[in-house]
Amino acid sequence: MPVLRSQLEPVDETVNDLVLAADDHYWEAYELAVQGRPFAAIYLAGFTVEMLLKTAGFIVDGAGRGDPIGGKLGPAKIYGGLRFPAIRRESYHSLRFWAAFLEHKRVDHGRPLGPALLAELRTRTARASETWWIEMRYRPAAPWAAMARVEVLTLLEDVDWFLKNHIQLWS
């Protein structure tokens, strides 16, 4: 009998896998929010933003949609340490890190984001980072449910922006 982990673990995640997973997680987050589970919705929504930022940065840096991402994390860590050392990686899950990675890689490749898109990217990343971080996985939802009900709506709006602008972020 196949076990999900044994089927998935040996397969390297690709850029395209993350793009598809981001879309899946957005809709799952939306469903959870509608079902009155805002904390869980926030958790999945944050992963969506993370995956969209990572993939945009990797594509700008020359990755193809079928390229595995595992080998790109170490070089991103080194790059970030040199270019924007004050931004923590948060075990490769920091939204601020991946937004800075994208922004700096675009500049390096002579394709900086336009002022309006860059301002929107920074604003939405900062706001999403104030709501989601990877360590929230260890927090119980109940004490934060009331606050999460308010913040999930803004985060889902921001995720929608990242989904709609993903191509513009890397093209």
Disulfide bonds with the S-S distance in Angstrom:
none
